[in-house]
Amino acid sequence: MAASLRLPIKPPYPPMEALSSEKIPAGEGWLYEPKWDGFRCIAYKDGQNVFLQSKNGLPLGRYFPEVVEHVKSIAATKFVLDGELVVRTGKQLSFEELQLRLHPAESRVRKLAHEHPATFLVFDLLVDERGKALVDLPLRERRPKLEAFARRFMRVEGIRLSKATKQSRVVAGWFETVGGALDGIIAKRLDAEYCSGERSGAQKIKKLRTADCVVGGFRYASTGKVIGSLLLGLYDRNGLLHHVGFTSGLSADERKALVPKLKPLIKPPGFTGRAPGGPSRWSTERTDQWEPLVPKLVVEVTFDHVTDERFRHGTRLLRWRPDKSPQQCTMEQLDVVASASLLKLSS
């Protein structure tokens, strides 16, 4: 399918990326966009030929057949769009549902697409409806062209124009909702061209949050009988302790010192709700090899994102909290007030 595309830009085409930054840049030369919690996607259309490309250049259409049909239904005969695939469940976005799509069975993919259809949030126009490449134009010219394209052609199911603003007040409000539907904020220079495969011209800003967690178990390191990682838990409203992630940034001395501290506390079940060993994006062949602990120890950790009541990535241990009761470590710490306007998924 990709070989049949007659466009000035063809897959695999590395998307423009962003440098990590600790704070949102200020000034009149920036455009701010939500950094959505999804899969990056470049959509190509040439006549009835549609190709969806992942961030690393691989085809995505097989896993998102409904999005292929949505792109095909856009009235323009040729174009290239850059954006993000997201799946909405209730009032939030679910990265877990996206990952479930990467399944070998077509019947399973189509079932998931029917139950939780994906939305394509578009934030850049790389080739317009006349087949003209726009990547050499600065963003201050590309964005109006994208908005005009959206008004004229993107009145179809499952495709939305992603929001953008130049107002610091608005982006500050978005930043408060990071950790829910949003993965962060993207700041793009208005004078920047679309730099394929490069990180110049854009910055991504994430927000670190903290949580007090119960140490409900641990895993030994792969070599030697020292502690490899601590398994973290939080209590729900019914008093069940759920596994929510792990922290493994321990020094060699800490790994050794923790052994006599944790061994006397080894006792099942450790977690009384969701336990380690189930499907997760950090699963390995050692996922089910862990030691349960009596829930007495509390640690404070930093984290950047939560998906389906679990930390997306490994957390960083800040300190032990002997002053905190394990029962005070509740799931409410992960709650984020969602922005209703953002969750409409449209501009």
C-alpha angles and dihedrals in degrees: 000000000000091000091059094058114111099197134126088242119048135178135299088051114156110231122232111264137196138239118240115250133183096219139027110263115237132214143079094281096073137086116199126212135176114259099225125214098242149080119303110238137182112200120204125191128183112166106307093340112105127178127183115202127197125222091266094048099261125132116264102177094093090061097043106040092157091058090051088056093046092052090046090054093058106111095227111096098215137019145121120231130188120208150110132284113222136173120214121210113181109316096336140064118250120213087181091064090051092053092049088063091068090085128135096225115084091203090056092048092051092048091053091045089055095046097043111013117199126239123217110220108199123207105162141035112213099171121022130220091272091058093253118145113234100183093106092058120092117253091251086067099036096053096057089047090051091049091050090049090050094050091050104037114010098079092117135110118272099015123096138170110247116233124258134180142179093201117104091204092059095046090048088058091050091050090058089063096051110129095044118062091342129073092193142294128298118210115195128189110241091216094052124110120220101276106199113220093357134109097215120115098027139068131197121211125195129183122231116215132186133227136181109231137184116240098232097170146333143224126226118238116262090249122042131359096284128116114276102180142350117234113223129214140185130195122241125212091272092057096253117142110227127196107242104170145299144266122215107162094116127142121237091255092050091050091055095041092053095060097076090039095054104032095074089054096055106125133129144281096030093172118043095187127032107000134198116270099061123111114296138148091253094052117135135167087275096052094108094047105093140124120235120225137202103257099248105112126080129194133184114227137177121232137175107204143014127207122183091345095308133102109259094215137018113288130229119242112234103174147322115265110210087160092064126082114227089232088063090064100092137163091247088083088073096053118116124189103239120223107241093204093052094047090059082078094218140096 
